[in-house]
Amino acid sequence: MRNIGKWLLAAGLMAGSTVAQAGNPVFSGWYADPEAAIFEGQYWIFPTTSAAYAEQTYFDAFSSPDLVHWTRHRDVLDAKDVQWAKKAMWAPALVAKDGKYYFFFAANDIQNDKEVGGIGVAVADKPQGPYRDLLGKPLIGAFHNGAQPIDQFVFKDSDGAYYIIYGGWGHANIARLKDDFSGVATLPDGSQYKEITPQNYVEGPCMFKRDGKYYLMWSEGGWTGPDYSVAYAIADSPLGPFKRIGKILQQDPAVATGAGHHSVFHVEKGDRWYIVYHRRPLGETAANHRVVAIDRMSFDTQGHIVPVKITNEGVAPDPLH
Ligand code: FUB
């Protein structure tokens, strides 16, 4: 039955339906760069559609009450609703603010400042959209400090400030967002884009705060190969400096390859942490044949992240209610 369900889902015949599926991958279909969020008492995952390059022009979303039963919401943001986006729509970052949901995305995979594209932001009244372009143009539409404007993550600090951390081509920048997300503000040092690139950084940053410390995580290696992986650093400020501590997620030749570009769920009640990431099934070598998985993440008594064991079993049900 599960195989029939997977096939129907892959074929789009069960769009919007709920499919019970314990284990990794957590839902069927080629998806990557998963963004984890908890909205309205549900777990949400917003991934890149890991179809052929020219077909990466829309995003689906997934919701779950318990990390096991997932509902697919099709086409929550589509290039047809973003006048300047033509291709390569990647790596969602979601924020709930003042009753609205904001969906940060990259589009067009720009190679230089003459091309139109970069990081945009769309807005909706509900987590499942439909999302509409907020600005009518990219929020970050040029290279700064050598960082390709892709792979955004939005972090809300305890003082209410929103920061965007982003960057491909081996450079990570942080910028403070204006309150209405219409652009970036000026940082205390007078700059708008501060480079915080740690050693070995490639792309896919993610930030959270725990016990007063700022954790920056990122992907290393090449995303098309088996060695893609995740490492991290800890700092006293979101602006760094971030010194690499070590790798905490990587392939397991008995389970999957290319494990990387992740985000995290933190269930405050019970203080449970999960890492949500993409990986390539064993035997698959096509670059975009990526699936989304969830495994437990934990910390040692020093606050260091314990290396994650990637599994086929995935996680146990963890109802939010
Ligand atoms: O999914 C497209 C690209 O692949 C992302 O932007 C990178 O982080 C890598 O995962």
Residues whose N, C-alpha, C, O or C-beta is under 5 A from the ligand:
A	BS01	FUB	A32 D33 T48 W90 A91 I150 D151 E203 G204 W223 H261
